[in-house]
């Protein structure tokens, strides 16, 4: 019985670490997508502003 408890303890510890890593990866991906969309929006606005300046 003692070895079963030790096994479950180790298993749950590794499971917790795995879940934590997965959550951090998901958070990093969400932040990366937000930053990329923000950068694309800024570059589109800059290109639009430059286009308007050339046409005037």
C-alpha positions as CSV (number, residue, x, y, z in Angstrom):
1,X,0.0,0.0,0.0
2,X,2.8,2.3,0.8
3,X,4.4,1.9,-2.7
4,X,1.0,2.7,-4.3
5,X,0.8,5.9,-2.4
6,X,4.3,6.9,-3.4
7,X,3.5,6.1,-7.0
8,X,0.4,8.2,-7.0
9,X,2.2,11.0,-5.3
10,X,4.9,11.0,-7.9
11,X,2.4,10.6,-10.7
12,X,0.3,13.6,-9.5
13,X,3.4,15.7,-9.1
14,X,4.5,15.1,-12.7
15,X,0.9,15.6,-13.9
16,X,0.8,19.0,-12.1
17,X,4.1,20.0,-13.7
18,X,2.8,18.9,-17.1
19,X,-0.4,20.9,-16.7
20,X,1.5,24.0,-15.6
21,X,3.8,23.8,-18.7
22,X,0.8,23.4,-21.0
23,X,-0.9,26.4,-19.4
24,X,2.2,28.5,-19.8
25,X,2.5,27.5,-23.5
26,X,-1.1,28.5,-24.1
27,X,-0.6,31.8,-22.4
28,X,2.5,32.5,-24.4
29,X,0.7,31.7,-27.7
30,X,-2.2,34.0,-26.8
31,X,0.2,36.8,-25.9
32,X,2.2,36.2,-29.1
33,X,-1.0,36.4,-31.3
34,X,-2.1,39.6,-29.6
35,X,1.3,41.2,-30.1
36,X,1.4,40.1,-33.7
37,X,-2.1,41.5,-34.5
38,X,-1.1,44.8,-32.8
39,X,2.1,45.0,-34.8
40,X,0.2,44.3,-38.1
41,X,-2.4,46.9,-37.2
42,X,0.3,49.5,-36.5
43,X,2.1,48.8,-39.7
44,X,-1.1,48.9,-41.7
45,X,-2.0,52.3,-40.2
46,X,1.5,53.5,-41.0
47,X,1.3,52.3,-44.6
48,X,-2.1,54.0,-44.9
49,X,-0.7,57.3,-43.5
50,X,2.3,57.1,-45.8
51,X,0.0,56.4,-48.8
52,X,-2.1,59.4,-47.9
53,X,0.9,61.7,-47.6
54,X,2.2,60.6,-51.0
55,X,-1.2,61.2,-52.7
56,X,-1.5,64.8,-51.3
